Amino acid sequence: MNTRINISSGAPWEDKVGYSRVVKKGNNVFVTGTVAVDENGNVIGSDVYEQTKFILLKIKEYLEKAGASMEDVVRTRMFVMNIDDWEQIGKAHSEFFKDIKPATTMVEVSRLIGKDLLIEIEADAII
């Protein structure tokens, strides 16, 4: 069966922009760009390491809602405000993916949606 399932986080931007937090199509799971913002709209983490860990925990939660796990992740994309932070970002990423080793991209960007956000992460998984 190749049914499409959209999973919402309930964020107001989803309807405004027209996207889902997670899309599952067949055995493929795609987690949209995720930032370190909690359900109340608060930025979590004062440094990029803390933000990265919080984001990856959110991604783990949403993968599980789609019937996937971190072990199913085949690709991550990281959009960072300062590429010089790569070691701290890599340290947090490795805590989740050291043995899984998904294909990964890290790119410096000029802005993210919020001024206190330091990183945004996407993940693709195959169950």
VENPEUR-V335276 format. One record per backbone hydrogen bond with DSSP energy under -1.0 kcal/mol. CO is the residue of the C=O (numbers start at 1). NH is the residue of the N-H. Records with the same first field share a line. If there is no record, write none. Layout:
BEGIN
CO = NH + NH
END
This chain:
BEGIN
3 = 26
5 = 24
7 = 22
11 = 14
12 = 16
13 = 17
14 = 18 + 19
21 = 32
22 = 7
23 = 30
24 = 5
25 = 28
27 = 127
28 = 25
29 = 125
30 = 23
31 = 123
34 = 121
35 = 37
36 = 44
38 = 41
42 = 38
47 = 51
48 = 52
49 = 53
50 = 54
51 = 55
52 = 56
53 = 57
54 = 58
55 = 59
56 = 60
57 = 61
58 = 62
59 = 63
60 = 64
61 = 65
62 = 66
63 = 68
64 = 67
69 = 72
70 = 73
72 = 126
74 = 103
75 = 124
76 = 105
77 = 122
78 = 107
79 = 120
80 = 109
82 = 85
83 = 86
85 = 89
86 = 90
87 = 91
88 = 92
89 = 93
90 = 94
91 = 95
93 = 96 + 97
94 = 98
97 = 101
103 = 76
105 = 78
107 = 80
114 = 117
118 = 81
120 = 79
121 = 34
122 = 77
123 = 31
124 = 74 + 75
125 = 29
END
